[in-house]
Amino acid sequence: MKNVVITGSSNGFGYLSAQLFADNAYKVYATMRNPEGSNSEKKQELEKYSSNIKVVNMDVAEDESVKVAMNSIIKEAGTIDVLINNAGIMHMGIAEAFSIEQANQLMNVNYYGIIRTTQAVLPIMRKEGKGLIINTTSAYGRVFAPFAATYGASKAAVEAYTQSLKYELATTGVETILVEPGPFATNLAGSFSPEARTEIVGEYSELQAIFGGMMEEVATLLQSEGFPQPNLVAEAYLKLAEMPQGSRPTRTTVGLPLGADKVNELTQPIQDGSLQAYKMDYLLETKIK
Ligand SMILES: NC(=O)c1ccc[n+]([C@@H]2O[C@H](COP(=O)([O-])OP(=O)(O)OC[C@H]3O[C@@H](n4cnc5c(N)ncnc54)[C@H](OP(=O)(O)O)[C@@H]3O)[C@@H](O)[C@H]2O)c1
């Protein structure tokens, strides 16, 4: 039985993925923060859903929490076949009005969180000569929107980190790839916090109205008939996990791509071609061990 570690399993894509992977005979380590507190209901639901699911306490924003959680999973499972870095938060609003503290909080979860979990699993994956790390970014990590400046920056940081890491891991047999969802109706809006620099917001009355208009458009779009549903992201994670090692695309868009698919199509050959300058083309293919 293969095992998978999913971060941010209490809601949205992570919750649905825990169920889908369990249905497909994976042992699922569904990690979440506060499983004995604010997320206790989600823990109970998931563990009741399938005996293949074990909920593990992990806050990706905390060094110690990630260390303790990953050590306990590795001790129990022996190895980790797939890590899905899915946990994330979003702030939306006027870029200038977010404080450095708010930017730090966002980067800490969305970017440093991925570094923490990745560093925790790589030693065992490298030793085994196999393993898959899926990092969740966003269409807004490839094309950038107004009112999502720090969010886009955090996702672009993960794009850069994952691409570099993919090349570096090529000779180890470990693969790391990206999933870039478009907009989906999950609980992500629940993580929004308003701009802390309220005095700056006050100076942007015209822009505030534009932001309000954008939020209305997004809400209408998400509720429109036939709009892509969050289960598509869980299905994309599973499809990628099931593909043979070394055959997976570096980037997969899901849902409304907002042009990210076109950016990928145009830039991936340029990106990979850049290795030629230093004769490193052999890092383009993951070595199967
Ligand atoms: N929905 C979209 O439109 C969309 C589009 C593109 C990309 N994404 C990305 O997809 C991923 C999943 O988001 P979602 O849409 O499924 O949103 P969601 O329903 O809000 O789920 C996000 C999950 O991340 C968890 N989380 C937040 N901070 C955490 C922390 N410090 N440690 C551990 N877990 C933490 C949340 O846990 P709590 O319940 O404890 O808060 C929640 O389970 C995120 O990375 C998001 O940026 C979403």
The ligand as a Gaussian input file, in Angstrom:
#p B3LYP/6-31G(d) Opt

LIG

0 1
 N       -9.550000      27.798000      -3.855000
 C       -8.902000      28.430000      -4.792000
 O       -9.487000      29.203000      -5.544000
 C       -7.427000      28.197000      -4.983000
 C       -6.867000      28.578000      -6.207000
 C       -5.500000      28.386000      -6.415000
 C       -4.735000      27.812000      -5.428000
 N       -5.315000      27.443000      -4.241000
 C       -4.423000      26.839000      -3.246000
 O       -4.902000      25.563000      -2.916000
 C       -4.486000      25.212000      -1.600000
 C       -5.666000      24.692000      -0.803000
 O       -6.599000      25.742000      -0.648000
 P       -8.180000      25.539000      -0.626000
 O       -8.728000      26.322000      -1.749000
 O       -8.511000      24.121000      -0.473000
 O       -8.526000      26.414000       0.680000
 P       -9.116000      26.004000       2.106000
 O      -10.430000      25.327000       1.926000
 O       -9.073000      27.245000       2.915000
 O       -8.044000      24.975000       2.641000
 C       -6.776000      25.416000       3.031000
 C       -6.234000      24.473000       4.057000
 O       -4.934000      24.930000       4.471000
 C       -4.908000      24.832000       5.869000
 N       -3.924000      25.696000       6.522000
 C       -3.845000      27.035000       6.555000
 N       -2.792000      27.425000       7.309000
 C       -2.202000      26.286000       7.757000
 C       -1.092000      26.012000       8.574000
 N       -0.356000      26.985000       9.118000
 N       -0.759000      24.720000       8.814000
 C       -1.493000      23.715000       8.279000
 N       -2.567000      23.911000       7.517000
 C       -2.912000      25.185000       7.260000
 C       -6.313000      25.171000       6.327000
 O       -6.474000      24.733000       7.663000
 P       -7.449000      25.423000       8.734000
 O       -8.782000      24.777000       8.469000
 O       -6.873000      25.025000      10.049000
 O       -7.426000      26.884000       8.484000
 C       -7.121000      24.386000       5.304000
 O       -7.255000      23.050000       5.661000
 C       -3.855000      26.482000      -1.009000
 O       -2.453000      26.373000      -1.098000
 C       -4.372000      27.580000      -1.913000
 O       -3.499000      28.680000      -1.954000
 C       -6.637000      27.616000      -4.005000

